[in-house]
Amino acid sequence: MKKKGYLLLGLIMAVGLTACGNNKSGSETNSPVKEGNESQQASPSDKGGKDADPIVVRFNINNDEISTEQIKQFEDDNPGIKIQREDTDATKLAAQLATGEAPDIIRISGVNDTPSYVIRGIAMDLTPFIQKSSIIREDDLGPATNVFRFDGKVQGQGPIYGIPKDWSPDYTVWYNKKLFEAAGVPIPDASQPMTWKELFELSKKLTITEGDTIKQFGLGILGKSEADLPWLMTYLLSKGVTLSSSDFSSIDYDKPEVKEGLGLWVDAVKANVGPNQINQDKAAWGGEIFLTDRAAMMLSGYWFSGLLRNDEHTKTHLDDFGMLPAPIAEGGKRVSPTGSATGAIINKATKHPEETWKVYEWYFGGKLAEERAKGGWGVPAMKHLVEMLPQTTEFDKQAFKVLQGELNYSNDVLEVNPYLLNGDALLKKHLTPVYFGKSMLDEAMKQLNKDASTLLKEGMSAAQK
C-alpha cells in the first residue's frame, strides 16, 4: 500500500472518531473570497488598503459548535480575515489531507487523534503562538491539554499541538435518585470512587426484569452497554498497565489485567445491565434510557449535566439526579481521564499561520470560551474559567463539587497506539462471540492479540513507505 493510500485509510478511521455532534442547517459564509491555503493569495498587508481581498481561514467544525452570528462578529472586528466553516465529513477530510487540500483548522479528538496527526506531519506546533498570546496562557491550561502534547514517543509530553474546545472526565457516573429509592438501594458515597466491580454489581441490583422483558436497566453508556477500547484503556490506566511497547511497534492484549477488565464486561452483558447485542433494546443511544427513567445510572462525563439541564424529560426535576466519581480498577490507583477532549489542530500546511492563529485564539479563548463555560456543557480548557461553570441550583452545586474532586485525577492520558487502525472495532469483533457463549474469553484474547499485532505491523510498514 502506498503512503497516500495508507494516509487516506488511516485518517478516515481517525477522523471518524471526531465527526460526532448534530449538524444543523448551514451557517457557512458565502463571501466571494479566496481560500486560505492557496499559495498565490496575498495577505492584506501585501496588497494594502481596505480594498484588499481578505484572507480566508477554513475551519472544519460542526454547525452547532459555531454560529453565523459569532463568525460575523469576528469578521466585523477583523475585516482582513474571513472564516469559511466546513462540515466535519470524515471521508472528505481524509481525502483532503491526502491531497494537501485540508482546512487550516481541523477538529479532532485530542485523545484518539493527536499522535497520528503529529507523526504524519499534519499538526503544527502551537507552543510558540501560545507563548506570545495574552489570551491563551500555557500556565492556565487545564489537564486535558496534555492529550494534545506529543513528543513522538509519549502522549502528554512535548509540544502543544492543540487545545480542547471543552472536555470532561468521561467516566463519571450519573444516577437517578428515584430509581434507587424505588429499588431500595442506597446511593453510593459521592466523595469516594467505587471500583468497577462494585459498579457492575450495583448495576445488576438496579436491573429489573419481568419475565423476558427488561423494565429497567442498571447502567447506560453512550453506545451499547458493552466493552470498548477507551474503557479498557481507562481500566488499564488505573492498573498501571500498558498494551504497547514504548515505540508502538508491538502490542500485547494477553495480560491478566486485560482479562480481568474484559471479564467484568462479559459478565455485565450477560446480566443485561444495559442495552446490548443480546437483548437488542431499541434505544437510539445509551443516554436515551437514562433521560426517560429506563436506567438507574449513566456512565458519562460532566458534559452530561448540560444535557440534563436542557432535555425536556429532565430539566424540570434536576434534583432527582446526581453525579459520582469515576470508578477505579480493583487494587488500582484513582484516575479520571478524558476519553476524547474534542478540540482542533492547525494544519501545518496552512499558507497563513498568523491569520489562522488569530481565528484559533478567538475561538478557543476569550469570550467564546467564557460562553461555553457558563453553558455547563463541558469543562473549559483554561483553569481560570472553571469557576464560571453553573453553580446556582443544588444539582449544579453537587455536580461541581464532584467535578472539583475529579480534576485532581485527570492529568493521566489514555494509551493510544497511532499505528493500530480501528482497534475498537477489532476488540468488539472478538468479544461478540463471548457475549453469546460461542467462544471463551481466553480464546478471544489470543485471537485479538494475533490480529492486532498483524494490523500494527502493517500500519507501521505502510507509514514508513
N, C-alpha and C positions, 0 to 999 in steps of 0.2 A: 504494500500500500504506500503511495506517495505521501509526502508530508502534508500537502494541502488537503488530500483526501482524509488523512487522519485528523487534521485540524478541524475540518468540517464535521466529521463524525463526533469527535470529542466535544466540540463546542455545542453541538446540538444537545448532547447529553447534559453538559454543564449548564448551559443557558436555560434548558428546560426546568431546572430546579428553581430558577429565579423568575419565571414568567407567570407567576401567580397573581391573583388580585382581579377585581372586577374592572372590565373595560367599558366605561360608559361612552355615550355618543361623543364624537370627536371634539378636540379643542386645539387642533394644530393651527399654527399661524400660517396664513396663505399669502404672505407678502412675497412679491416677486424679487427675491434676493438670492445671492449666490450661496452655495453650500460651504460650510466651514472648513472642510478639508480638501478643497480644490486648490492645487498648488499655485495656479495663476492668480488667485484672488489677492488683492492688495488690502492692507489694513487701512482704517480711516486715516491714520497718521501718514501713510504713504501717499494717499490721494488728496488729502487735505480738504478742509471746508466741510460745511454741514451737508453738502450735496453728495458727499462720497457714499458709495454703496456700503451698507452695513455688513459686518461680519455675521455669518450665520453659525450658531453653535447648535449642533444636532444632539439631542438628548433623548435616548430611548428610555421611556418611563411610562408607567400606566397612566391612563387618562384621569383616574380618580386620585392620583398622587400629586397632581399639579393642576391648577385651574387656569382657564383662559384669562381670568382677571389678574392672577398672580403674574403670568407671563407678560401681560400688557403693562403692568406696573413696573416690572423690571425694564422693559423696553423703553418706557417713557423716561425712566431715570437714567438709562444707558442708551442713548439714541444711536450709538455706533455699533450696537450688537442686537441681533435678532435670535430668538430661541425657536428652534424647529423641533417640536415634540414628535417622537416616533414611537409607535406601539412596540411593546416587548414581544415580538414574534420570534420564537426561538430558532426556527429553521431559517428565517430571513437573516437574522443576526449572524448565525453561524456562517452563512454564505458570504455575507458582507465582510466578516472577519477574514475569511479565507481568501478574498479577492482584494483586500485593502480598502474597502468602501464602508467600513463600520462607522457608527456615530462617534462624536467627540467624547460624549459622556455615556457610559454603559452601565446600566443597572445590573447588579449581581447579588448573589448570596455570598456574603463575606466568608462564611464558614466553608461552604462547599466549593467555591469557585476561585478564591484568591490565588492559591498555589498554581493552579493551571494557567491562569492569565499571566502570572509573573514568569513562569517557566517559558511560556511561549512568546515572551517579549511584547505583550499587548498592553500591560498596565504600566502607567507612568508613575515614577516615584514622586509622591506628593509632599514628601518631607520638606524640601526647600521652600515650597509655597506656604506650607503651614508655619514654618519658622519665621516667615515675613508677615504673616497675617495678624491683624488686630482683632479679627472676628473669631477665627478658629485657632485656639492655642493648644499646643501639644500637651502642656501640663494640665489642661482642663478636660482632656478627652477621657471618657469612661472606659471600663474594661472591655466592652465589645469591640473597640477599635483594634484590640490585639489580633482579632481574626483577620484584619486587613494588613497585618505585618507578615512578611515572609523574607527570610534571608537565603533562600534556596535550599535549606535543609529543615528548618523548624518554623512552623506557622506560629505566630505570636511573638516572633523576634525579627529584628531587622527594620528596614524602611517601612513607612506607612504608604500603602497603595490605595487606600480608600477610607471612607468614613460611613458608618451606618446612618441611614435616614432616621431610624429609631430601631429599638431592639427589645428583646425580653429574655430573662432567664426562662427558657422554654419548657422546663419540665416540672413546673409548679403544678399544684393540684387545686381545682375549684370544687366546692361542694355545695349541695342543696340541703339546707338545714331541715326543711320539712320532710324530705325523703329519709333523712337519717332518723328523725324523730318517729316517723311512721313505722320504720323498721326496728325501732328500739335499740339503735346502735349509737354509741357515743361518738361525738365528733373528735377527731384527734387533736392533740395539743399543737397549736399553730406556732409555738416557739421552738419546737423540736422536729426535725425531719423523721419521717418513717423510713424503714428500709423498703426496698422494692418488694421483698417478700411479704412484708406487713401490708403494703398497699394492695397487692393481689389478693391476699386473704380477706381484707376488708371488702374488696370488690365482690368477692364471692358471696359474702354475707348480705350485700346490698342488691344482689341479682335475684329477682323474684319471678318465678315461673308458675304457670297454671297449665298443667298437662304439658303439651308440646309448645305452648305459647309463652314467650318471654314478655312478661308485663313490664318489667323494669330492669335496666342494665345497671351494673355496678360501676362501670368505667367506660367513658368515651375518650377517643383521641381524635386528631384531625382527620385521619383516614379510617381504615378498618382497625379494630382493636386487635392488632397483631404486631409482631416484632418488625422493626425496620432497622436499617443500618445506623442512622443517627442515634436511635435509642441504645443500640448495642455499644456504640462508641461512648455514650454517656455512662453506661454501666461499667465499661472497662476503664474509663477515666477515673471513676470512683475507686476502682480496684487498683489503679496504678499500673495497668497492663496496656501494652500497645500491640497492634497486629503487624505493622510494617517495620521493616528494618530502617535504620536511620537514613539510608539513601533511597528508600522507597522501592528497592529492587526485588524484595521478596516480601511475602505476606503469609501469615500462619494463623488460620482460624482454629486449628486443632489444639486449643488450650483449655484447661479445665475451667477457667473463668468464663470463657465463651459458652461452654456447655451449661454452666451454672445459670448464666443470664438467660440464654435462649430457652432453657428448661422451664423457667418461670413463665415465659410467654406461652409455651406449648401447653402447659397446664391451664393457664388462664383462658386460652382459646377453647380448649376442650370443655371448660366450665362455662363458656358463653358469657363472660363478664361484659362483653360489648359486641357490637356488630362485627361479624366476621364471615369468612367464606363458608363456614359450616351452617350457620343459622340464616345466611342470606337476607339479613334485615335490609329493608328498602330505604333506610335513611340516606339522604343525599350526602351527608358528611357527619363526622362524629359530633360536631358542635350542635347539630340539629336536635339530637336526642337529649342533650342537656338543657337546651333552651326551652324544650317542650315538656320538661319534667319526666322524661323517659330514662334518664340516667342520673344516678346519685352523685357521681363525680366526673370531672373532666380534666384530662391531662393537657394543660396548655399554659402559655406564658402570660405575663402581666397584660399583654395586649388584649387578652380576652375580657378584661374588665371594661374596655371600651365597647366591646360588643354587647356585654350585659347592660351597660348604661343606655344603649341606643336601640336594642332589639325590642320589638313590640311585645314579645312574650315575657320579658323580664324587667324592663325599665321602670315599671310601676311598683315593683316589690323587691328592690335591691337588697333589703335587709335579710332576705331569705338565702343569700349567697355569701360565701366566704372563700378565702384563699389559704392554702397550706404550703409549706416549704417543699422544695423538690426532694423526692426520696433519694436515698443513697444505697449502694450495694451492701450486702451483708458483710460486716467487717471492713468496709471501705471508708475512705475519707469523705467529708462533706464537700460536694461540688454542686454548682447550679449554673451550668453553662448556657450560652445561647446556641440554638440549633441552626440559626440562619444569619441573623443580623443583615437584613437587606439594606444595601447601600449602593454605591457606584464607584467605578474607577474612571480615570481619564485615559482615553485612548492615546497611547504613546505616539501614534501616527498623526495626531491632530496637527494641522498646519498653523493653528492659532492658540498655543498653550495659554497665553496670558488672558485672552478673552474667554477661553473655556474655563480657566480657573475662576474668573470673575463670576461666571454663571454658577459654577460649582460652589464657590464660597457663599454666594447669595442663597442657594437652595439649602445647603446643609448647615448654615449658620444663621445668625441674626434673627429677624422677625419670624421667618417661616419656621425655624426650629422652635421658637417660643410658642407659636400657634400649635404646632404638633404636640408639644409637651402638655399644654393646657387641655388638649383634647383627650389625653389619657389613653391613647391607642398604642402606646409603647413607651419605653424608657428613652429619654433623649441621649444623644451621643455625648453631649457635653455635661460635665458634672454639675456646673452651676445652674443648669436648667431643671435638675431633678426635683427641686422644691416647688416647681411650677405644676407638677402633676396634681390631679384632683385630690383634694383633702377636705371636702366640705361635708359629705354625708358620713354616716357610720360605716357604710360599705367602703367608701373611699379611704377612710382612715385605717380600717382593718387591712385592706389590700396594700396600702402604702407602708404600713408597719412591717408586714411580711416581706415586702419588696426590699425594704431597707436592710433586713437581715440577709436576704439572698444576695445582695450586691457585694457582700463580704466574701462570697464564694464563687464569683462569676468571672474570675480572671483566667481560669484554665480554658484552653482551647481544645475542642473535639479533634480527634485524629482524622485526617483526610489524606488518602493516597491519591495524588493528582494523576496517576497513570492508570488507575483502575476505573475503567468506564462502566457506569451503570452498576456499581456494586450493590446498590439497594435492591434492584430488580433480581440480581443473582441470588441474594440472600432469601428473598421471598419465594423465588422459584424452588429452592431446595427445602424450605420449611413447609411448603404447602402439603406435600405427601405425608409429612409427620403429623400435621394437624388432623388429617383424615385417617391416621392409623395405617397408612400404606408403607411407611418407612420408619426406621428408628432414628433418633437424633444423632447417634454416633455415626451412622452411615451418611446422613445428610451433611454432617460436618466434614467428613472425609471428601465427599464429592464437591462440597463448597470450596474446600481448601484447594483441591485439584484444579477446578475450573477457574477460580480466582487467580491462582498462580499463573495459569496459562494466559489469561487475559492480560495480566500485569506485564508479563514478558513481551507480549505482542504490542502492548501500549508503549512500553519503553523503547522497543526496537523501532516502531514507526515514528516516534518523536525524534529519534536521532538521525533519521534519513534526511 
